[in-house]
Structures are given as structure tokens and as C-alpha cells.
């Protein structure tokens, strides 16, 4: 159910690396939250240097030109322990799959009530109860 939107610097990643980013984000759900692999909803947008502004050292990070912002719409029912597990899995797998430094990954979790998701057909499939996972 989470939806990822990765804002990445334009021209920094190959097609294969972008696919690896998508794979890492999907696997972060599987490993961090126990969500089925088929729950894969990922957007990757490239932004030019005049469209993506990320401070290189804020919060004592050492960010490179590969720094990115990832927004994740996630069920509002998730406790802090799930959010921590997801963030840790995201940074670990992005480094493993695509060689992206954990310092280069800014994550923003956006809580969304389950009834606000439709997986298709205009039906809020989770409105009557939480997901099975």
C-alpha cells in the first residue's frame, strides 16, 4: 500500500540504477514491514540542478551530488517501530542495490488513512478494515 516518490538529480543515474532504486524501495516494504512483493507502487522523477535543492551538510550529513528526497505515502495506522524499520530498510537496500550512501537519502513519511487508498476500479479496498499484513 505505501506509494514511493523518489526525487532524484537529473542525469546522475542510469536506467539500470533507477530500476535498482525501485527494487530496493519495494524490498524495503517486504523486509521492513512484511508487505507482499506485489505491493509495488513507485514513482521516480528526475530534477535538474535548478529544481532540486538539498543542503549537503544539514543534520551533520555528508551528501553528494546523488542526494535525493523520497516521499512515502504510508498507512496512518503504522506505529513508530514500523516507520523506523522501513526507513532503515530503505537506506540499507538503496546502498546495497544501487550504491547510494545513506547520507544521500532524505525520507519523508506521509501518513494516509487506509480508506484513502484505491488499488483500482475506484474502490477503497481497505476502507472496511486494515490490510492483511
CORFENTA-V944906 format. One record per backbone hydrogen bond with DSSP energy under -0.5 kcal/mol. NH is the residue of the N-H (numbers start at 1). CO is the residue of the C=O. If there is no record, write none. Layout:
# CORFENTA-V944906
nh:NH co:CO
nh:NH co:CO
This chain:
# CORFENTA-V944906
nh:3 co:73
nh:4 co:41
nh:5 co:71
nh:6 co:43
nh:7 co:5
nh:7 co:69
nh:8 co:6
nh:8 co:45
nh:10 co:47
nh:12 co:9
nh:18 co:14
nh:19 co:15
nh:20 co:16
nh:21 co:17
nh:22 co:18
nh:23 co:19
nh:24 co:20
nh:25 co:21
nh:26 co:22
nh:27 co:23
nh:28 co:24
nh:29 co:25
nh:29 co:26
nh:30 co:26
nh:31 co:27
nh:32 co:28
nh:33 co:29
nh:34 co:29
nh:34 co:30
nh:35 co:29
nh:39 co:36
nh:40 co:38
nh:41 co:39
nh:43 co:4
nh:45 co:6
nh:47 co:8
nh:51 co:48
nh:52 co:48
nh:54 co:52
nh:60 co:57
nh:61 co:57
nh:61 co:58
nh:63 co:56
nh:67 co:64
nh:68 co:104
nh:69 co:7
nh:70 co:106
nh:71 co:5
nh:71 co:69
nh:72 co:108
nh:73 co:3
nh:74 co:72
nh:74 co:110
nh:76 co:112
nh:78 co:75
nh:82 co:79
nh:83 co:79
nh:84 co:80
nh:85 co:81
nh:86 co:82
nh:87 co:83
nh:88 co:84
nh:89 co:85
nh:90 co:86
nh:91 co:87
nh:92 co:88
nh:93 co:89
nh:94 co:90
nh:95 co:91
nh:96 co:92
nh:97 co:93
nh:98 co:94
nh:99 co:95
nh:100 co:94
nh:101 co:99
nh:104 co:101
nh:105 co:102
nh:106 co:68
nh:106 co:104
nh:107 co:105
nh:108 co:70
nh:110 co:72
nh:111 co:109
nh:112 co:74
nh:116 co:113
nh:117 co:114
nh:119 co:123
nh:123 co:120
nh:125 co:123
nh:126 co:117
nh:127 co:124
nh:129 co:126
